[in-house]
Amino acid sequence: MSIIEAYNEAWDTGNVEALANIIHDDCVFDPHVGGITMSKSDILGFVSGNNTPTSEQNRILFENDEVGVAHSIVHFANDSDSEAVLSFMRFKDGQIISMETGATPLSDDYKLVGSE
């Protein structure tokens, strides 16, 4: 299983232990909102909390031993619009060492092309 597939599965199932094994201890996450930088413990906090975002249409656009690029539709528990999220990840020792996202907000009634 690829690193991104393992990350998505751990996130979607709320498996904090598996996620902790996938994320490097020195991981830095630069999300597309808030101008903040998050750590491994911040990421794990999302999964163990009550406001875990959910995703669908997860796609791996590119992945090798050094980097990965993924895209998904993310739904947030705080009633904000769903977003189309592009993630860029760097890997070290088979784990995610850094992640950065960019996103486009979607309306509540969005429809993906070809999904009708």
FIGU-363711 format. One record per residue (C-alpha): x, y, z. Coordinates in pm, whole numbers. Example, Ala and Ser with C-alpha at 12.3 -4.5 7.8 and 13.67 -1.06 7.14 Angstrom:
{{1230, -450, 780}}
{{1367, -106, 714}}
//
This chain:
{{0, 0, 0}}
{{131, 346, -84}}
{{199, 606, 185}}
{{-91, 821, 65}}
{{-330, 524, 56}}
{{-228, 429, 410}}
{{-273, 791, 525}}
{{-620, 816, 368}}
{{-731, 483, 516}}
{{-605, 575, 865}}
{{-771, 918, 845}}
{{-1104, 784, 714}}
{{-1123, 514, 981}}
{{-1004, 738, 1264}}
{{-710, 509, 1332}}
{{-482, 741, 1532}}
{{-223, 468, 1593}}
{{-186, 391, 1222}}
{{-175, 763, 1142}}
{{97, 815, 1404}}
{{305, 551, 1225}}
{{260, 721, 887}}
{{342, 1076, 1000}}
{{707, 1151, 1078}}
{{778, 1291, 1426}}
{{924, 1606, 1264}}
{{632, 1655, 1024}}
{{532, 2010, 938}}
{{184, 2072, 793}}
{{115, 2404, 620}}
{{-262, 2414, 562}}
{{-421, 2647, 314}}
{{-603, 2851, 580}}
{{-512, 3058, 880}}
{{-144, 3119, 804}}
{{-45, 2862, 1064}}
{{192, 2568, 1071}}
{{89, 2245, 1240}}
{{284, 1955, 1389}}
{{229, 1581, 1406}}
{{40, 1618, 1735}}
{{-191, 1879, 1577}}
{{-272, 1643, 1290}}
{{-337, 1353, 1528}}
{{-561, 1584, 1732}}
{{-790, 1631, 1432}}
{{-848, 1257, 1406}}
{{-900, 1200, 1777}}
{{-1136, 1499, 1814}}
{{-1504, 1536, 1733}}
{{-1456, 1768, 1435}}
{{-1266, 1540, 1200}}
{{-1308, 1646, 836}}
{{-1424, 1370, 602}}
{{-1318, 1319, 243}}
{{-1441, 1158, -75}}
{{-1315, 1116, -430}}
{{-962, 1057, -296}}
{{-715, 1040, -583}}
{{-341, 998, -593}}
{{-212, 1213, -878}}
{{154, 1122, -830}}
{{360, 932, -575}}
{{715, 801, -553}}
{{954, 742, -261}}
{{1020, 1116, -217}}
{{694, 1304, -284}}
{{323, 1261, -336}}
{{39, 1471, -477}}
{{-322, 1393, -391}}
{{-665, 1546, -451}}
{{-993, 1499, -265}}
{{-1322, 1663, -176}}
{{-1316, 1750, 194}}
{{-1619, 1817, 414}}
{{-1565, 2006, 739}}
{{-1761, 1967, 1063}}
{{-1767, 2344, 1127}}
{{-2034, 2408, 859}}
{{-1791, 2574, 617}}
{{-1823, 2496, 248}}
{{-1676, 2172, 129}}
{{-1348, 2214, -53}}
{{-1156, 2056, -337}}
{{-816, 2004, -172}}
{{-483, 1947, -342}}
{{-211, 1812, -112}}
{{163, 1802, -172}}
{{363, 1574, 57}}
{{731, 1503, 108}}
{{837, 1166, 245}}
{{1128, 1063, 466}}
{{1194, 708, 583}}
{{856, 596, 444}}
{{663, 859, 641}}
{{513, 1200, 567}}
{{766, 1465, 675}}
{{584, 1766, 530}}
{{245, 1842, 382}}
{{102, 2153, 220}}
{{-249, 2204, 89}}
{{-430, 2434, -148}}
{{-808, 2439, -177}}
{{-1107, 2568, -369}}
{{-1433, 2612, -174}}
{{-1735, 2434, -319}}
{{-2100, 2520, -274}}
{{-2324, 2283, -78}}
{{-2492, 2172, -401}}
{{-2175, 2104, -601}}
{{-2175, 1824, -855}}
{{-1863, 1669, -994}}
{{-1854, 1645, -1370}}
{{-1960, 1295, -1473}}
{{-2117, 1210, -1139}}
{{-2476, 1263, -1254}}
//
